[in-house]
Amino acid sequence: MNSHIPTPHINAPEGAFAETVLMPGDPLRSKFIAETFLENPALVNNVRGVQGYTGTWRGKRVSVMASGMGMPSIGIYSYELFNYYDVKNIIRIGSAGAIQEKLKLRDIVAAMSAYTDSHFGDQFGVRGHLAPCCSYELLSRAVEAGKKRGKQIVCGPVYSSDVFYDEGMNSAAMAKLGVLAVEMEAAALYLNAARAGKNALCLCTISDSIVTGEALPAEDRQLTFTEMMEIALEIA
């Protein structure tokens, strides 16, 4: 019996989570995925309203749980899932802002690596700057799943920012380096996966463009990113 269970943030019994957890940021998106796609979804966590469910999809056991917003939040939940609940794979399914003109609203980006302005990685004692990478196995499976659906997934680096209102214009500097989009969680997720010897992938649907100023409403981000959700379920 794992003495760390339940954790301060997850009040679920041992074995409550499947080997693969889909992780949107928004608890309402977690609820939507569970109720829309999973058979017999059971609510296994609701501490602080961060809803986690486990059910089946096409006969395979799958979990979905929200991460909250930002690297400190996903850092906590992914750490506890990887290290205490023996989760093997976490697939972040979120939204991102395009910083390249070629990206359009609703395009799906797979983060091969995650640049960041965060000091989250300092805890691992590396002297230098880290741009952690995803699981190649999960990435390649996602690309193939997209092709079968006629959807091209755009692969490349993302920028995991510690701030939403970027007065320092870091995203503009990242764009010059070929970074595709800005989001707020992937770097912490990838670092926790690397340290735990587990697998992680960040899939993001473009919800707005810093280049063009276009943006989707909050309700669309919560309820309409189904193509990304189904691709994540296919590789779970």
Buried (B, 14 or more C-beta within 10 A) or exposed (E): EEEEBBBEBBBBEEEBBBBBBBBBBBBBBBBBBBEEBBEEBEEBBBBBEBBBBBBBBEEEBBBBBBBBBBBEBBBBBBBBBBBBBBBBBBBBBBBBBBBBEEBEBBBBBBBBBBBBBBEBBEEEEEEEEBBBBBBEEBBEBBBBBBEEEEBEBBBBBBBBBBBEEBEEEBBEEBBEEEBBBBBBBBBBBBBBBBBBEBBBBBBBBBBBBBBEEEBBEEEBBBEBBEBBBBBBBBBB
